[in-house]
Amino acid sequence: MKNVYLSVGLYIFQIVALHAQIWVVDPLEAIYPDENNIASFSKEWSADFIPATEIAAHVLVKVPKNTAFSLSAQIEGKQILGAFSELIDVPVEQNTGIDSRTEKYKGVKNPDVIREAPFRIFEVIKPIETSLYVGNGNYQAFRFSLPEGWKLRDEVTVNFKLTFNDATYSGLFNAKIYPIEIPSASESNFFYTNWFSLSKMEYHHGLERWSSDWFKMLDKYAALMAHGRQNAILIPNELLYIENGILKLEEDKLWQFLKIFRKHGFQFFEAPHLMNRGANDDWGDPELKVALTGKRYYTEGGIKDIEHIMILFRDFAEKYNLVDNWLQHISDEPTAVNAECYRDVSKQVKSIFPQVRIMEATNDRDNLKGAIDIWCPIINDFQDNEAFFRSREEQGEQILVYTCLIPGGKWLNRTLDMEKLRQVYFGWGAAHYNTDGYLHWGLNQYQADPYQISTVKHPSPAAGPNNYLPAGDTHIIYPGDNRPLSSLRFEAHRIGIEDYELLEQIKGKNLVAYKNLMQKIFRSYTDYNVNIMVYREVKKELLQLLMY
């Protein structure tokens, strides 16, 4: 009898072990390779879209280890090829801090994270051609993106089939598509920039600077940025150099660089920072240093260096008819300590290139009045001091916002342990506060292999032992084998910017309806609804209001 029970038990175990599962999941949901709240997932998912967006769904599967399976998609009985990407997981070693950096900085737990670290989360979007895979015994995730030709329909139903061990498991994705147009990023009034590192691109793809392969890869990076609705690019400081003691600009190479981004619809070109806090990143020094030469502004001839650099920039912008598109950074995150020096550099810049607009991520306010044309305060600085920034708008200045290793806690940001709706809500925040855009320092500013390490030590020489950048702060795209790869955070941010364009339309059409929609899910940078189903319902209502 024991043998009978043992045989039956082994048989049941074998059936369970050889069982496969499939779920169709909202791309804004956090999903993990080790464990998921599958009780909240379903084999069917429906949502509402516009044609200009990426109409996508995630397919989560669990298949026994070392067993082959296939995944396919059909629409009206037609096999859809080349529409899947594999989602790659990355680590989260430390949680974002209660107000900045990571929890290790102050030793205080942050309750506003999606999961306690350490953990791994699906993040990187890697296009694939195959439909055959091997199970790893854990959760595996895929992203289906509807091909462009199907976006002309009012509604599309996609049938997913997971075939394993002669059995088929099905899932369904239903997309309702509203024929509503939004401005392209090249036409949008929303300014969006993520700072790009040439050297990191070169290192991760093994490229020689200015080679034909280098330019081909640069084009792929520009295309991905444009896909995310980025429409401004930071000009690499590598294009400025010193030869025989003379400051020079790689004019021909700069024009080749800019032509690639102009081809992809970029509107704005941010000239690199003229100044910094010096080699030791001294926040207590009131005198800024020239970034290219290291000279102190007042006492070591830095004034003359800035004159030469600004003449080079001015002449280039005028020669290539870029004056209206040219923005100038002076020194990143100026403070009350170095504000006087910052103001003097600003005056000098304007005396040489009067038409240029000075743009800066700021850490001070009153001491910088009159020195900046486009302010980029951190979102908590903006929200807490909105009256000041409104007063600057009255002077004809513009307001963007930015985030970095600050803020943490409940504030919106883009770190890996936050809800993806927080990235979406940057667009809602811009509509709510009537700000003009968003800046972030980390497109691909990797300090380590981003697939292996997400939380890195702060690179500043002045940083203490517990000062870490939060997970994903250094980057929002990833290096692939022969192209850059998007991320789920990058895609969520794009959705938010698309939402901004829709919200601006309804604001002009029906202000009362706009306010009602906004009140339902976004009230401030710390007061918003993280229920994805509620967001989807409000988004559907927004689209219906614009249609009818």
VEXPA-333776 format. One record per residue (C-alpha): z, x, y; chain. Coordinates in steps of 0.02 Angstrom, whole numbers. Layout:
VEXPA-333776
<<Z X Y> "A">
...
This chain:
VEXPA-333776
<<0 0 0> "A">
<<39 144 118> "A">
<<-136 212 87> "A">
<<-211 43 130> "A">
<<-116 34 295> "A">
<<-163 214 332> "A">
<<-347 180 299> "A">
<<-347 24 407> "A">
<<-257 117 546> "A">
<<-380 260 543> "A">
<<-525 136 544> "A">
<<-456 45 696> "A">
<<-422 211 784> "A">
<<-601 266 748> "A">
<<-673 106 823> "A">
<<-566 124 979> "A">
<<-606 308 994> "A">
<<-793 275 985> "A">
<<-787 138 1114> "A">
<<-873 163 1283> "A">
<<-835 74 1448> "A">
<<-929 43 1610> "A">
<<-877 -21 1782> "A">
<<-978 -48 1941> "A">
<<-874 8 2088> "A">
<<-881 -4 2278> "A">
<<-926 170 2347> "A">
<<-778 157 2466> "A">
<<-656 153 2320> "A">
<<-567 313 2273> "A">
<<-606 358 2092> "A">
<<-537 499 1988> "A">
<<-584 592 1829> "A">
<<-412 572 1747> "A">
<<-346 397 1787> "A">
<<-403 243 1882> "A">
<<-340 70 1921> "A">
<<-472 -6 1808> "A">
<<-386 -176 1813> "A">
<<-454 -192 1990> "A">
<<-632 -143 1939> "A">
<<-767 -252 1863> "A">
<<-932 -237 1774> "A">
<<-1013 -326 1921> "A">
<<-1010 -289 2107> "A">
<<-1097 -371 2255> "A">
<<-1108 -320 2438> "A">
<<-1207 -346 2597> "A">
<<-1319 -216 2680> "A">
<<-1452 -181 2810> "A">
<<-1615 -91 2766> "A">
<<-1574 64 2871> "A">
<<-1423 109 2766> "A">
<<-1410 187 2594> "A">
<<-1389 39 2478> "A">
<<-1279 115 2345> "A">
<<-1158 72 2205> "A">
<<-1050 182 2095> "A">
<<-1052 172 1907> "A">
<<-893 231 1822> "A">
<<-900 263 1636> "A">
<<-786 324 1499> "A">
<<-865 392 1341> "A">
<<-785 489 1197> "A">
<<-788 677 1215> "A">
<<-941 774 1156> "A">
<<-1042 618 1121> "A">
<<-1213 584 1196> "A">
<<-1249 432 1303> "A">
<<-1384 371 1420> "A">
<<-1373 278 1585> "A">
<<-1516 179 1658> "A">
<<-1555 53 1795> "A">
<<-1676 -92 1793> "A">
<<-1735 -213 1926> "A">
<<-1833 -365 1866> "A">
<<-1861 -277 1700> "A">
<<-1932 -121 1782> "A">
<<-1850 46 1746> "A">
<<-1794 132 1906> "A">
<<-1810 320 1892> "A">
<<-1733 457 1999> "A">
<<-1606 342 2081> "A">
<<-1446 414 2006> "A">
<<-1335 554 2067> "A">
<<-1188 626 1974> "A">
<<-1021 626 2065> "A">
<<-929 792 2053> "A">
<<-741 800 2069> "A">
<<-647 923 2181> "A">
<<-462 968 2195> "A">
<<-329 909 2316> "A">
<<-191 1039 2302> "A">
<<-79 977 2445> "A">
<<-66 812 2536> "A">
<<-106 794 2720> "A">
<<50 813 2828> "A">
<<147 677 2914> "A">
<<74 726 3083> "A">
<<-43 873 3048> "A">
<<-97 1008 2924> "A">
<<-14 981 2754> "A">
<<156 921 2697> "A">
<<206 1102 2670> "A">
<<202 1135 2859> "A">
<<357 1029 2896> "A">
<<418 992 2721> "A">
<<406 804 2752> "A">
<<322 681 2633> "A">
<<174 583 2700> "A">
<<178 404 2633> "A">
<<2 366 2697> "A">
<<-102 453 2563> "A">
<<-201 378 2421> "A">
<<-116 483 2287> "A">
<<17 617 2273> "A">
<<-54 793 2254> "A">
<<-107 886 2155> "A">
<<-253 786 2088> "A">
<<-442 789 2077> "A">
<<-556 659 2155> "A">
<<-741 618 2141> "A">
<<-822 678 2301> "A">
<<-987 775 2288> "A">
<<-1153 683 2268> "A">
<<-1271 784 2158> "A">
<<-1445 709 2128> "A">
<<-1501 716 1947> "A">
<<-1663 682 1855> "A">
<<-1599 658 1679> "A">
<<-1536 496 1604> "A">
<<-1451 581 1456> "A">
<<-1272 643 1467> "A">
<<-1128 702 1361> "A">
<<-958 618 1371> "A">
<<-809 725 1418> "A">
<<-674 604 1360> "A">
<<-620 569 1539> "A">
<<-697 462 1674> "A">
<<-870 511 1733> "A">
<<-950 439 1889> "A">
<<-1126 411 1952> "A">
<<-1202 347 2113> "A">
<<-1353 232 2113> "A">
<<-1456 226 2273> "A">
<<-1584 88 2292> "A">
<<-1760 159 2320> "A">
<<-1836 122 2491> "A">
<<-1972 7 2424> "A">
<<-1844 -120 2363> "A">
<<-1756 -134 2531> "A">
<<-1887 -257 2595> "A">
<<-1815 -392 2481> "A">
<<-1683 -517 2539> "A">
<<-1586 -487 2380> "A">
<<-1596 -363 2238> "A">
<<-1505 -365 2071> "A">
<<-1489 -201 1978> "A">
<<-1445 -202 1794> "A">
<<-1359 -45 1728> "A">
<<-1361 -2 1544> "A">
<<-1250 126 1460> "A">
<<-1313 160 1285> "A">
<<-1196 247 1166> "A">
<<-1192 259 977> "A">
<<-1325 121 959> "A">
<<-1223 3 1068> "A">
<<-1265 -52 1246> "A">
<<-1141 -87 1384> "A">
<<-1200 -175 1540> "A">
<<-1156 -179 1724> "A">
<<-1231 -269 1873> "A">
<<-1253 -229 2058> "A">
<<-1310 -366 2177> "A">
<<-1365 -316 2352> "A">
<<-1397 -444 2487> "A">
<<-1505 -366 2623> "A">
<<-1511 -429 2802> "A">
<<-1668 -382 2902> "A">
<<-1567 -316 3050> "A">
<<-1624 -159 3140> "A">
<<-1514 -28 3219> "A">
<<-1567 120 3328> "A">
<<-1605 280 3235> "A">
<<-1488 426 3264> "A">
<<-1622 501 3377> "A">
<<-1617 345 3486> "A">
<<-1433 304 3474> "A">
<<-1309 317 3617> "A">
<<-1177 372 3492> "A">
<<-1152 561 3496> "A">
<<-1107 639 3327> "A">
<<-1085 822 3287> "A">
<<-1014 923 3142> "A">
<<-1013 1110 3176> "A">
<<-1129 1207 3062> "A">
<<-1105 1384 2996> "A">
<<-1260 1490 2969> "A">
<<-1166 1625 2876> "A">
<<-1091 1501 2751> "A">
<<-1264 1429 2716> "A">
<<-1331 1604 2689> "A">
<<-1188 1658 2576> "A">
<<-1189 1506 2462> "A">
<<-1378 1503 2442> "A">
<<-1410 1691 2439> "A">
<<-1527 1689 2589> "A">
<<-1589 1825 2705> "A">
<<-1578 1771 2886> "A">
<<-1744 1718 2966> "A">
<<-1841 1730 2802> "A">
<<-1960 1588 2753> "A">
<<-1837 1529 2620> "A">
<<-1699 1531 2753> "A">
<<-1798 1413 2863> "A">
<<-1838 1300 2716> "A">
<<-1653 1286 2677> "A">
<<-1611 1257 2860> "A">
<<-1733 1111 2857> "A">
<<-1640 1037 2709> "A">
<<-1475 1053 2801> "A">
<<-1548 971 2956> "A">
<<-1617 828 2849> "A">
<<-1447 796 2770> "A">
<<-1360 799 2939> "A">
<<-1488 676 3007> "A">
<<-1461 565 2855> "A">
<<-1277 559 2905> "A">
<<-1333 508 3082> "A">
<<-1284 674 3159> "A">
<<-1388 698 3316> "A">
<<-1313 855 3395> "A">
<<-1309 1034 3331> "A">
<<-1204 1183 3382> "A">
<<-1318 1330 3422> "A">
<<-1263 1480 3317> "A">
<<-1177 1617 3416> "A">
<<-1273 1742 3308> "A">
<<-1423 1712 3422> "A">
<<-1334 1805 3562> "A">
<<-1321 1993 3538> "A">
<<-1295 2159 3626> "A">
<<-1429 2295 3622> "A">
<<-1402 2461 3711> "A">
<<-1264 2381 3812> "A">
<<-1375 2236 3869> "A">
<<-1338 2054 3826> "A">
<<-1489 1970 3747> "A">
<<-1542 1804 3672> "A">
<<-1652 1789 3517> "A">
<<-1766 1671 3610> "A">
<<-1906 1653 3482> "A">
<<-1786 1628 3338> "A">
<<-1682 1504 3438> "A">
<<-1838 1402 3473> "A">
<<-1885 1404 3288> "A">
<<-1707 1348 3247> "A">
<<-1712 1206 3373> "A">
<<-1885 1146 3321> "A">
<<-1819 1109 3147> "A">
<<-1680 1000 3217> "A">
<<-1795 918 3344> "A">
<<-1910 872 3198> "A">
<<-1763 777 3122> "A">
<<-1726 683 3284> "A">
<<-1581 783 3353> "A">
<<-1549 741 3536> "A">
<<-1420 868 3592> "A">
<<-1400 1055 3578> "A">
<<-1226 1129 3602> "A">
<<-1229 1307 3667> "A">
<<-1095 1413 3582> "A">
<<-924 1443 3658> "A">
<<-928 1573 3795> "A">
<<-743 1617 3783> "A">
<<-600 1621 3660> "A">
<<-417 1671 3647> "A">
<<-457 1846 3584> "A">
<<-452 1935 3417> "A">
<<-270 1888 3388> "A">
<<-296 1705 3437> "A">
<<-161 1720 3570> "A">
<<-117 1544 3630> "A">
<<8 1616 3754> "A">
<<-118 1721 3853> "A">
<<-180 1636 4013> "A">
<<-336 1745 4024> "A">
<<-482 1698 3913> "A">
<<-596 1828 3834> "A">
<<-785 1831 3820> "A">
<<-827 1783 3641> "A">
<<-976 1901 3627> "A">
<<-903 2058 3705> "A">
<<-715 2031 3689> "A">
<<-690 2071 3874> "A">
<<-553 1985 3972> "A">
<<-627 1869 4103> "A">
<<-544 1937 4261> "A">
<<-484 2112 4221> "A">
<<-617 2185 4106> "A">
<<-781 2128 4182> "A">
<<-799 1967 4083> "A">
<<-862 1876 4238> "A">
<<-1019 1983 4237> "A">
<<-1048 1949 4051> "A">
<<-1039 1761 4080> "A">
<<-1163 1776 4221> "A">
<<-1288 1864 4107> "A">
<<-1264 1740 3964> "A">
<<-1281 1587 4073> "A">
<<-1441 1653 4153> "A">
<<-1512 1676 3978> "A">
<<-1462 1498 3928> "A">
<<-1525 1421 4090> "A">
<<-1693 1508 4083> "A">
<<-1716 1460 3900> "A">
<<-1673 1277 3931> "A">
<<-1791 1267 4079> "A">
<<-1933 1356 3988> "A">
<<-1926 1236 3840> "A">
<<-1888 1079 3941> "A">
<<-1716 1058 3864> "A">
<<-1609 1045 4020> "A">
<<-1564 862 3989> "A">
<<-1521 900 3807> "A">
<<-1421 1058 3836> "A">
<<-1231 1055 3826> "A">
<<-1115 1201 3857> "A">
<<-949 1241 3773> "A">
<<-834 1360 3866> "A">
<<-680 1386 3756> "A">
<<-621 1280 3611> "A">
<<-462 1178 3638> "A">
<<-410 1239 3812> "A">
<<-226 1215 3853> "A">
<<-114 1211 4006> "A">
<<-85 1398 3978> "A">
<<-266 1450 4001> "A">
<<-328 1300 4104> "A">
<<-342 1398 4267> "A">
<<-454 1527 4188> "A">
<<-553 1388 4103> "A">
<<-582 1303 4272> "A">
<<-645 1465 4348> "A">
<<-768 1493 4206> "A">
<<-826 1312 4226> "A">
<<-859 1341 4411> "A">
<<-958 1497 4373> "A">
<<-1060 1409 4240> "A">
<<-1103 1267 4359> "A">
<<-1150 1390 4498> "A">
<<-1281 1467 4384> "A">
<<-1339 1313 4287> "A">
<<-1292 1161 4395> "A">
<<-1375 1032 4282> "A">
<<-1286 1084 4122> "A">
<<-1152 969 4054> "A">
<<-992 1052 3996> "A">
<<-923 980 3834> "A">
<<-757 1025 3757> "A">
<<-632 980 3623> "A">
<<-475 979 3732> "A">
<<-288 1009 3712> "A">
<<-244 973 3894> "A">
<<-284 843 4025> "A">
<<-229 855 4208> "A">
<<-255 1042 4221> "A">
<<-436 1025 4168> "A">
<<-489 888 4288> "A">
<<-656 926 4369> "A">
<<-700 1062 4242> "A">
<<-770 955 4099> "A">
<<-912 829 4094> "A">
<<-891 772 3913> "A">
<<-710 763 3853> "A">
<<-669 769 3668> "A">
<<-482 735 3648> "A">
<<-400 719 3478> "A">
<<-389 534 3436> "A">
<<-199 529 3454> "A">
<<-211 612 3626> "A">
<<-342 485 3677> "A">
<<-245 334 3612> "A">
<<-81 391 3689> "A">
<<-160 437 3857> "A">
<<-303 313 3870> "A">
<<-271 280 4056> "A">
<<-306 462 4099> "A">
<<-471 464 4005> "A">
<<-523 299 4084> "A">
<<-493 380 4253> "A">
<<-612 520 4204> "A">
<<-745 393 4157> "A">
<<-729 325 4333> "A">
<<-781 498 4392> "A">
<<-940 486 4289> "A">
<<-875 589 4142> "A">
<<-895 541 3958> "A">
<<-766 526 3820> "A">
<<-790 571 3638> "A">
<<-649 596 3512> "A">
<<-617 724 3377> "A">
<<-504 762 3230> "A">
<<-466 924 3138> "A">
<<-307 978 3048> "A">
<<-229 853 3169> "A">
<<-183 710 3156> "A">
<<-105 665 2989> "A">
<<2 520 2933> "A">
<<-74 350 2968> "A">
<<-203 414 3094> "A">
<<-387 410 3052> "A">
<<-455 573 2987> "A">
<<-574 639 2853> "A">
<<-462 728 2729> "A">
<<-485 704 2543> "A">
<<-322 610 2514> "A">
<<-360 472 2638> "A">
<<-447 305 2610> "A">
<<-634 315 2641> "A">
<<-615 166 2754> "A">
<<-532 284 2877> "A">
<<-698 374 2896> "A">
<<-787 206 2914> "A">
<<-666 154 3050> "A">
<<-716 297 3165> "A">
<<-865 187 3208> "A">
<<-754 35 3234> "A">
<<-639 139 3343> "A">
<<-784 194 3451> "A">
<<-837 12 3477> "A">
<<-658 -44 3507> "A">
<<-619 91 3635> "A">
<<-796 108 3707> "A">
<<-798 294 3673> "A">
<<-963 385 3658> "A">
<<-952 482 3496> "A">
<<-862 598 3378> "A">
<<-845 786 3351> "A">
<<-781 884 3202> "A">
<<-776 1071 3176> "A">
<<-808 1069 2988> "A">
<<-981 1030 2921> "A">
<<-984 1182 2803> "A">
<<-850 1300 2870> "A">
<<-791 1347 2696> "A">
<<-647 1470 2682> "A">
<<-659 1471 2492> "A">
<<-766 1397 2353> "A">
<<-758 1212 2401> "A">
<<-776 1156 2220> "A">
<<-621 1253 2170> "A">
<<-511 1254 2326> "A">
<<-496 1116 2455> "A">
<<-333 1161 2542> "A">
<<-344 1333 2623> "A">
<<-228 1444 2723> "A">
<<-258 1427 2911> "A">
<<-375 1573 2953> "A">
<<-296 1611 3122> "A">
<<-201 1778 3126> "A">
<<-65 1684 3221> "A">
<<-39 1557 3080> "A">
<<129 1554 2990> "A">
<<152 1557 2800> "A">
<<161 1366 2784> "A">
<<11 1332 2896> "A">
<<-129 1263 2787> "A">
<<-285 1165 2831> "A">
<<-281 995 2743> "A">
<<-395 960 2596> "A">
<<-575 948 2652> "A">
<<-544 988 2835> "A">
<<-661 1138 2828> "A">
<<-811 1042 2763> "A">
<<-889 874 2732> "A">
<<-1045 932 2637> "A">
<<-1060 1051 2488> "A">
<<-1179 1191 2436> "A">
<<-1293 1141 2293> "A">
<<-1408 1250 2188> "A">
<<-1558 1231 2303> "A">
<<-1499 1112 2438> "A">
<<-1343 1051 2528> "A">
<<-1257 904 2446> "A">
<<-1182 754 2531> "A">
<<-1007 690 2499> "A">
<<-926 520 2487> "A">
<<-831 556 2649> "A">
<<-993 601 2738> "A">
<<-1074 441 2676> "A">
<<-924 336 2728> "A">
<<-930 411 2903> "A">
<<-1115 367 2911> "A">
<<-1076 187 2865> "A">
<<-951 182 3008> "A">
<<-1079 242 3134> "A">
<<-1202 111 3071> "A">
<<-1063 -18 3092> "A">
<<-1041 43 3271> "A">
<<-1222 0 3308> "A">
<<-1200 -173 3231> "A">
<<-1039 -202 3327> "A">
<<-1123 -155 3491> "A">
<<-1256 -285 3454> "A">
<<-1132 -425 3421> "A">
<<-1030 -370 3571> "A">
<<-1182 -403 3680> "A">
<<-1227 -565 3591> "A">
<<-1059 -649 3565> "A">
<<-906 -561 3638> "A">
<<-782 -688 3569> "A">
<<-850 -668 3392> "A">
<<-845 -479 3413> "A">
<<-661 -483 3463> "A">
<<-618 -595 3317> "A">
<<-703 -479 3194> "A">
<<-620 -325 3267> "A">
<<-448 -406 3264> "A">
<<-463 -441 3079> "A">
<<-476 -260 3023> "A">
<<-461 -135 3166> "A">
<<-337 -138 3310> "A">
<<-304 47 3344> "A">
<<-321 219 3265> "A">
<<-158 186 3172> "A">
<<-171 -3 3146> "A">
<<-311 -55 3029> "A">
<<-339 -142 2862> "A">
<<-369 -30 2711> "A">
<<-413 -174 2594> "A">
<<-595 -140 2549> "A">
<<-629 -320 2499> "A">
<<-570 -380 2670> "A">
<<-682 -251 2754> "A">
<<-831 -310 2651> "A">
<<-798 -491 2698> "A">
<<-788 -449 2883> "A">
<<-946 -343 2869> "A">
<<-1034 -490 2788> "A">
<<-976 -604 2929> "A">
<<-1040 -478 3056> "A">
<<-1212 -474 2975> "A">
<<-1221 -663 2964> "A">
<<-1175 -681 3148> "A">
<<-1313 -562 3196> "A">
<<-1437 -657 3089> "A">
<<-1401 -835 3141> "A">
